[in-house]
Amino acid sequence: MRTTWPTALDQPLLRPAGLGNLQLPNRVVMAPVTRARAANPALAPTELHAAYYGQRASAGLIIAEGTWVSERAIGFVNVPGVYTEEQVAAWRRVTDVVHALGGRIVLQLWHTGAASHPDHLGGELPAGPSAINPGETSYTAGGRKKTVKPRAMTIVDIEKAVADFGTAAANARSAGFDGVEVGALGPFLIPQFLNPRLNRRRDRYGTDRAGRRRLLLEIVEAVAAPWDGRGVGVRLSPYWTGARFTADDRALADYDELVAELNDRPVAYLHLRGPEPTAPGGPPDLHAFARYRRRFDGHVIANNGFDQASANAVIEAGIADAVSFARSFIANPDLVTRFAMARDLAAGDPGTYYTGGAGGYLDYAVSDWRGDGR
């Protein structure tokens, strides 16, 4: 039996930090993770959500799952929204639980754009920057389905989408969140506009780099307004690859300019998803994060492929202010405690990630109190 605990309370991950207007007790951030547990017609969070986020309230910051800003934004089965009074009231129960347990929680705002499917939209075509199929897969009630050729958004469609983001941000404040994050990652609406392979527009929302990033910049301004301009988080994925996405020199140069321009907008932090590690289980490429750290003056949260050692390293090197974890937080509700006490991490069950119900959602155990490393 050990006589002392294997503590490491001075590690960078466990140091307090400021992040915009938020004061974090540690730098372990829960990344937004889609779990498909809003299995009700209203697409409202439930008591399961309140318990799930409450279990993880020891995180320095929780970034709640990507959440629909409108009905037109929907592109994944059983994901909650924040565009109706019922949804707002349900989210209020979640934030009340997290705050009662000493946590901080912000909400990621999501729109899938052309990466949706008619099954989500009452049979109507999804809309994107141009009438080009993004070549993605959409999770529908009938299973995975390939995306279709969308219709090109009109100027009115775009203005409505910007307004929807602004309304969703106001609703998130009413629901008791501590802030909001613009989900501008992956193959979804905002990255579709940033991508010249998908955005062939010849109006002010296309044509060149400045035009392609206009949508995101307008959304940032609209989302910040209900928060009195205090700033919002923006999540980007410059290194995302897919059917029509590539992290080539041209794409990275586009993001270089975009990140620099975010310095002139009310952005509290940049949540950066880095490239996939070159080998399974290998370390993340810190140079990829440093590239954008040099271009952004505010706080940076690093994400993708980090473990405790590499997370401490990226913070210690000054490349990031905090690190977000997705899969680790799914299986380890007490992730901060495990880092502090040098405990092994449990593995999650991918087969239950999107299945609904409490199984694989609320039944991951906290680490054993005994000093045996479990």
C-alpha positions in Angstrom: 0.0 0.0 0.0 1.4 3.4 -1.0 1.9 6.0 1.8 1.8 9.0 -0.6 -0.3 10.0 -3.5 1.4 10.3 -6.9 0.4 13.9 -7.3 1.6 16.4 -9.9 -0.3 19.5 -9.1 2.3 21.9 -10.5 2.0 20.5 -14.0 1.0 23.1 -16.7 -2.4 21.4 -17.3 -3.5 22.1 -13.7 -2.5 25.7 -13.5 -5.3 28.3 -13.5 -5.8 30.4 -16.6 -7.8 33.3 -18.0 -9.7 32.6 -21.2 -11.5 35.7 -22.4 -13.7 36.7 -19.5 -13.6 33.3 -18.0 -11.3 32.2 -15.1 -10.4 28.6 -15.4 -9.1 26.6 -12.4 -7.2 24.3 -14.8 -6.4 24.1 -18.5 -8.1 20.7 -19.2 -11.0 21.6 -21.6 -13.7 19.2 -22.6 -14.1 19.4 -26.3 -17.5 19.5 -28.0 -18.5 15.9 -28.7 -21.6 14.8 -30.6 -23.3 12.0 -28.6 -26.8 11.9 -30.2 -28.7 11.7 -26.9 -31.5 14.2 -27.8 -33.8 11.5 -28.9 -37.0 13.4 -28.7 -39.1 15.3 -31.3 -38.2 18.7 -29.8 -34.4 18.0 -30.1 -34.1 19.3 -26.6 -31.4 18.2 -24.1 -32.7 15.9 -21.3 -31.8 14.8 -17.8 -29.2 12.6 -19.4 -27.4 15.7 -20.7 -27.6 17.4 -17.3 -26.1 14.3 -15.6 -23.4 13.8 -18.3 -22.1 17.4 -18.2 -22.4 17.5 -14.4 -20.2 14.4 -14.1 -17.5 16.4 -16.0 -17.8 19.7 -14.2 -14.3 19.5 -12.9 -13.0 20.4 -16.4 -11.4 23.9 -16.5 -14.0 24.5 -19.2 -16.8 22.4 -20.8 -17.5 23.2 -24.5 -20.9 21.6 -24.9 -21.6 19.6 -28.1 -22.3 21.2 -31.4 -25.9 22.5 -31.3 -28.2 23.5 -34.1 -28.8 27.2 -34.6 -32.0 26.5 -36.6 -34.0 23.7 -38.3 -32.2 24.4 -41.5 -28.9 23.7 -39.8 -29.7 20.1 -38.9 -27.5 17.4 -40.4 -27.1 14.6 -37.7 -29.7 12.5 -35.9 -30.7 13.3 -32.3 -28.5 16.3 -31.8 -30.0 19.1 -29.7 -30.8 22.6 -30.9 -31.0 26.0 -29.2 -33.5 27.7 -31.4 -36.8 27.1 -29.5 -38.0 28.1 -26.1 -38.3 24.4 -25.1 -34.7 23.8 -26.0 -33.5 26.9 -24.1 -35.4 25.8 -21.0 -33.9 22.4 -21.2 -30.4 23.7 -21.6 -31.0 25.9 -18.6 -31.3 22.7 -16.5 -27.9 21.6 -17.8 -26.1 24.8 -17.1 -27.7 25.0 -13.6 -26.3 21.6 -12.7 -22.8 22.4 -14.1 -22.7 25.7 -12.2 -23.9 24.1 -9.0 -21.0 21.7 -9.2 -18.5 24.6 -9.8 -18.1 24.2 -13.5 -18.0 26.6 -16.5 -19.7 25.7 -19.8 -20.0 27.3 -23.2 -22.1 26.1 -26.1 -20.8 25.4 -29.6 -23.1 26.6 -32.4 -23.4 24.3 -35.4 -24.7 24.4 -39.0 -24.0 21.5 -41.4 -24.9 23.3 -44.6 -24.4 21.1 -47.7 -23.2 18.2 -45.5 -26.8 17.6 -44.4 -29.3 15.3 -46.2 -33.0 15.7 -47.3 -33.9 13.2 -44.6 -33.1 15.9 -42.0 -35.0 18.6 -43.9 -38.4 17.3 -44.6 -37.3 16.1 -48.1 -35.8 19.5 -49.1 -32.4 19.8 -50.5 -29.7 21.1 -48.1 -28.0 24.4 -49.1 -24.4 25.4 -49.3 -22.2 28.0 -50.9 -22.6 26.5 -54.4 -24.4 23.6 -55.9 -21.6 21.1 -55.4 -21.9 17.8 -53.5 -19.4 17.9 -50.7 -19.0 14.1 -50.9 -19.6 13.5 -47.2 -21.8 11.1 -45.2 -24.8 12.2 -43.1 -26.0 10.3 -40.0 -29.8 10.0 -40.5 -32.6 8.1 -38.7 -32.2 5.6 -41.5 -28.5 5.2 -41.0 -25.5 6.7 -42.8 -26.4 8.2 -46.2 -24.3 9.9 -48.8 -24.8 13.6 -49.3 -26.5 14.9 -52.4 -26.0 17.9 -54.7 -27.2 20.9 -52.7 -28.8 24.1 -53.9 -26.7 27.2 -53.8 -27.7 29.6 -51.0 -29.2 32.9 -52.0 -28.1 36.2 -50.3 -31.3 36.0 -48.3 -30.4 32.4 -47.2 -27.0 33.6 -46.1 -28.3 36.6 -44.2 -30.8 34.3 -42.5 -28.1 31.9 -41.5 -26.0 34.8 -40.0 -29.1 36.0 -38.1 -29.8 32.4 -36.9 -26.3 32.3 -35.3 -26.9 35.6 -33.6 -30.3 34.4 -32.2 -28.8 31.1 -31.1 -26.1 33.1 -29.2 -28.7 35.1 -27.5 -30.6 32.0 -26.6 -27.5 30.4 -25.2 -27.0 33.4 -22.9 -30.7 33.1 -21.8 -30.0 29.4 -21.1 -27.2 30.3 -18.7 -24.1 29.4 -20.7 -20.9 31.2 -19.9 -20.2 31.9 -23.5 -20.5 30.5 -27.0 -18.2 29.0 -29.6 -18.7 29.2 -33.4 -18.3 25.8 -34.9 -16.2 26.5 -38.0 -14.5 23.2 -38.4 -14.8 19.9 -40.4 -16.8 19.7 -43.7 -19.7 21.9 -42.5 -21.3 25.2 -43.5 -18.6 27.7 -42.6 -15.6 25.6 -43.9 -17.6 25.0 -47.1 -17.6 28.8 -47.7 -13.9 28.9 -46.9 -13.1 26.1 -49.4 -12.6 27.2 -53.0 -13.5 23.7 -54.2 -17.0 24.1 -52.8 -17.4 27.9 -52.9 -17.6 29.0 -56.6 -19.6 32.1 -55.9 -19.0 35.3 -57.7 -20.6 37.7 -55.2 -19.4 39.2 -52.0 -19.4 35.8 -50.3 -17.0 34.2 -52.8 -14.6 35.2 -55.6 -11.4 35.4 -53.5 -10.1 34.7 -50.0 -11.7 37.8 -48.5 -15.1 37.0 -49.9 -14.9 33.3 -48.8 -14.2 34.3 -45.2 -16.9 37.0 -45.1 -19.6 34.6 -43.8 -17.5 33.6 -40.8 -16.6 37.1 -39.9 -20.2 38.2 -40.1 -21.2 35.3 -37.9 -18.6 36.2 -35.3 -20.0 39.8 -35.1 -23.6 38.5 -34.9 -22.7 36.0 -32.2 -20.8 38.5 -30.1 -23.5 41.1 -30.1 -25.8 39.4 -27.5 -22.7 39.0 -25.3 -22.1 42.8 -25.3 -19.1 42.3 -27.6 -17.2 40.4 -24.9 -15.9 37.9 -27.5 -16.7 34.4 -28.5 -14.7 31.3 -29.2 -14.0 30.2 -32.8 -13.1 26.6 -33.6 -11.2 26.0 -36.8 -9.7 23.0 -38.5 -7.1 24.1 -41.1 -5.7 20.6 -41.5 -9.0 18.9 -42.2 -9.0 16.5 -45.1 -11.9 14.8 -46.9 -13.5 14.3 -50.2 -13.2 18.0 -51.1 -11.0 19.2 -48.3 -7.2 19.2 -48.4 -4.6 20.8 -46.1 -2.4 21.9 -49.0 -0.3 25.0 -49.0 -3.1 27.0 -50.6 -5.6 26.0 -47.9 -3.2 26.7 -45.1 -2.3 30.1 -46.6 -6.0 30.9 -46.6 -6.2 30.1 -43.0 -3.1 32.2 -42.2 -5.0 35.3 -43.5 -8.2 34.3 -41.7 -6.6 33.8 -38.3 -4.7 37.1 -38.6 -8.0 38.8 -39.4 -9.7 37.3 -36.4 -7.4 39.6 -34.3 -9.6 42.5 -35.4 -12.8 40.8 -34.3 -14.3 40.1 -30.8 -12.8 36.6 -30.6 -11.9 35.5 -27.0 -10.1 32.3 -28.0 -9.2 30.2 -31.0 -9.9 26.5 -30.6 -7.6 24.8 -33.1 -8.0 21.3 -34.3 -4.6 20.1 -35.5 -3.7 17.4 -38.1 -4.0 13.8 -37.3 -0.8 12.3 -35.7 1.4 10.8 -38.3 1.2 7.4 -36.5 -1.6 5.9 -34.5 -1.1 7.0 -30.9 1.8 9.2 -31.9 2.5 12.7 -30.7 0.6 15.7 -32.2 2.5 18.0 -34.5 3.2 21.0 -32.3 4.6 23.0 -35.3 1.2 22.9 -36.8 -0.3 24.7 -33.8 2.7 27.1 -33.5 2.0 28.2 -37.1 -1.4 29.8 -36.0 -0.2 30.7 -32.5 2.2 33.2 -34.2 -0.7 34.7 -36.1 -3.3 35.0 -33.3 -2.9 37.4 -30.4 -5.5 35.9 -28.1 -5.9 32.6 -26.3 -5.4 29.3 -28.0 -6.9 25.9 -27.2 -5.2 23.0 -28.9 -7.0 19.8 -29.9 -6.5 16.5 -31.5 -4.3 13.6 -30.5 -3.1 14.9 -27.2 -2.3 12.9 -24.1 -1.3 14.2 -20.7 2.4 14.5 -21.6 2.0 16.2 -24.9 -0.7 18.5 -23.5 1.7 19.6 -20.8 4.4 20.1 -23.4 2.3 22.3 -25.7 1.3 24.5 -22.8 4.8 24.7 -21.3 6.2 25.7 -24.7 3.7 28.6 -24.9 2.1 27.3 -28.1 -1.3 26.8 -26.4 -3.0 28.2 -23.3 -5.2 25.0 -22.8 -5.8 21.7 -24.4 -9.2 20.1 -25.2 -9.9 16.4 -25.0 -12.8 14.5 -26.6 -12.5 10.7 -26.4 -10.7 10.9 -23.1 -13.5 12.9 -21.5 -16.1 10.4 -22.8 -14.6 7.5 -20.9 -13.2 9.5 -18.0 -15.6 11.9 -16.4 -12.9 12.5 -13.7 -10.2 13.2 -16.3 -8.8 16.2 -14.3 -8.4 14.0 -11.2 -6.8 11.2 -13.2 -4.2 13.7 -14.5 -3.6 15.1 -11.0 -3.2 11.7 -9.4 -1.3 10.0 -12.3 -4.1 7.4 -12.8 -4.5 5.3 -16.0 -7.2 6.4 -18.4 -10.2 4.2 -19.2 -11.0 3.4 -22.9 -14.3 4.4 -24.4 -16.7 2.2 -26.4 -17.1 3.7 -29.9 -20.1 1.4 -30.4 -22.1 3.4 -27.9 -21.0 6.9 -29.0 -24.3 7.6 -30.9 -26.7 5.0 -29.7 -28.8 7.0 -27.3 -29.7 6.2 -23.7 -27.6 6.1 -20.6 -25.4 3.1 -21.6 -22.0 4.3 -22.7 -23.0 7.8 -21.7 -23.4 8.0 -17.9 -21.9 4.6 -16.8 -18.2 5.3 -17.1 -16.7 5.0 -13.6 -14.5 7.4 -11.7 -11.0 6.1 -10.8 -10.7 3.9 -7.7 -9.9 5.9 -4.6 -7.1 3.5 -3.6 -3.5 4.4 -4.6 -3.1 1.5 -7.0 -3.1 3.5 -10.2 -6.5 2.3 -11.4 
